[in-house]
Amino acid sequence: MEIKVLEQEKNKLKIEITGETHTLCNAIRNELWNNKSVEIAGYQLEHPMVSSPVLMIETEKEDPKKALLNAASSLKKKISDLRKQADKLK
């Protein structure tokens, strides 16, 4: 995975995530929607075979980069919790 910044302003961030698909972008978008400071969270993927998703974040007060980092941390915790629960199934 590689992240390329396409646009960065005070309350707006647009990045391209090379090597990823809908799976990761949907998860990130959903986590971003849980942040009350996030006004827009979405992504665009022209074609999964030939393009990379572009994630857009706009915030009211919070730095959009910080909102993205918080969403990633939240996802990491949820995945860790899922793994612990799955391990109990063995």
QUIKAUR-V381466 format. One record per residue. N is the residue number from 0. RES is the residue in one small letter. PHI is phi in whole degrees, -180 to 180 (999 if undefined). NEAR is the number of other C-alpha atoms within 10 Angstrom. Layout:
n=(N,N)
res=(RES,RES)
phi=(PHI,PHI)
near=(NEAR,NEAR)
This chain:
n=(0,1,2,3,4,5,6,7,8,9,10,11,12,13,14,15,16,17,18,19,20,21,22,23,24,25,26,27,28,29,30,31,32,33,34,35,36,37,38,39,40,41,42,43,44,45,46,47,48,49,50,51,52,53,54,55,56,57,58,59,60,61,62,63,64,65,66,67,68,69,70,71,72,73,74,75,76,77,78,79,80,81,82,83,84,85,86,87,88,89)
res=(m,e,i,k,v,l,e,q,e,k,n,k,l,k,i,e,i,t,g,e,t,h,t,l,c,n,a,i,r,n,e,l,w,n,n,k,s,v,e,i,a,g,y,q,l,e,h,p,m,v,s,s,p,v,l,m,i,e,t,e,k,e,d,p,k,k,a,l,l,n,a,a,s,s,l,k,k,k,i,s,d,l,r,k,q,a,d,k,l,k)
phi=(999,-137,-111,-121,-78,-97,-155,-144,-131,-56,-120,-142,-139,-132,-130,-107,-113,-74,89,-121,-134,-57,-56,-70,-65,-63,-64,-64,-58,-62,-66,-62,-64,-76,-91,-64,-80,-81,-94,-136,-145,-163,-146,-132,-134,-59,-153,-63,-85,-129,-137,-109,-69,-115,-99,-119,-133,-128,-122,-85,-126,-76,-63,-61,-65,-65,-62,-65,-63,-65,-64,-64,-64,-64,-62,-60,-66,-63,-67,-62,-63,-62,-62,-61,-67,-66,-62,-71,-76,-67)
near=(6,9,12,11,12,12,11,14,10,13,16,19,20,21,18,21,19,14,12,17,17,14,8,12,20,15,13,22,19,14,19,27,17,10,16,11,16,21,15,15,23,17,19,14,17,11,10,12,8,7,16,18,21,21,21,20,24,23,21,14,12,16,18,25,18,10,20,20,13,16,21,16,13,15,17,12,12,12,12,12,12,11,12,11,11,10,9,7,7,5)
